[in-house]
Amino acid sequence: MLKGRSLIEPMDLSLEELDELLNLAGKIIENPSAYADVCKGKILATLFYEPSTRTRLSFEAAMLRLGGSVMGFSSADSSSAAKGESVADTIRTIACYADIAAMRHPKEGAPMVAAMSTDMPVINGGDGGHQHPTQTLTDLLTIRTLKGRLDNFTIGLCGDLKFGRTVHSLIKALSRYDNIKFVLISPEELRIPDYIREEILIKNKIEFKEVERLENVMDELDVLYMTRVQKERFFNEADYIRLKDSYILDSEKMKSAKSDMIVLHPLPRVNEISTEIDSDPRAAYFKQAKYGMFVRMALIMELLGVEI
């Protein structure tokens, strides 16, 4: 169904296509060896114009586990972009060598330009502060696998909700499912942008509330999605010092959480989740990183149109 298409943002996929993709990822999780050769002879190009650990390596691991090959670059300095080559020319050249490409770029819209310049499928691996669709697919697969559903739950999104592209994409994606309630936990300076609040939540009559303190809402949550609160986002240091501990998840705050709540984080973490939480069975962020590989395996298969 997705053969030959590109994925630039999560809403490029219909709910039916999303379910098909997540179902395939679930089958791969159950029996990965069955998919070990489906991409034999295929090449993935990873075009990463800015640093990445999880996204780039999970794309590469995904293709290698499907039996394909990988080539590419991990910074703009090591590509002809350093000589001034355009994204459109780069992707046209890469399409001579590869079957599919994953691109991360600091400029919003660059993967879209790439996709419009070639017939080869292009996957957006993150463009500026704009979109990160495969992280959203990772989040959805993790929630569905661990909670058994993508409807009828309350999710708390905590930290930098203003600049966090993962948060914006996840809100958009989850807004299409039934009876999702959002609890938006952030300092006033880092609340979700007006367009998310008005065009997604209010327009679609989705229940949500905005609060400043995490500990006040822990007992309501089925899923807690943590993000970093960065010091440089604040206008003055006094406000940062006053609020920063509210957004550090520790064992004390976890005491009031449901026994089956799951804690997610797109990673990397700095200090917003205490390492003492890592041994809590509700901590799912490293599982989440692994599910990212499986959902990228499914996505590569779907876009290339390969089957067992």
Secondary structure, DSSP 8 states (H G I E B T S, - for coil): --TT--BSSGGGS-HHHHHHHHHHHHHHHH-GGGGTTTTTT-EEEEEESS--SHHHHHHHHHHHHTT-EEEEESSGGGSGGGGT--HHHHHHHHTTT-SEEEEEESSTTHHHHHHHT-SS-EEEEEETTTB-HHHHHHHHHHHHHHHS-SSSEEEEEES-TTT-HHHHHHHHHHTTSTTEEEEEE--GGG---HHIIIIIIITTT--EEEES-GGGTGGG-SEEEE----GGGSSSHHHHHHHGGGG-B-HHHHTTS-TT-EEE--S--SSSB-GGGTTSTTB-HHHHHHHHHHHHHHHHHHHHT---
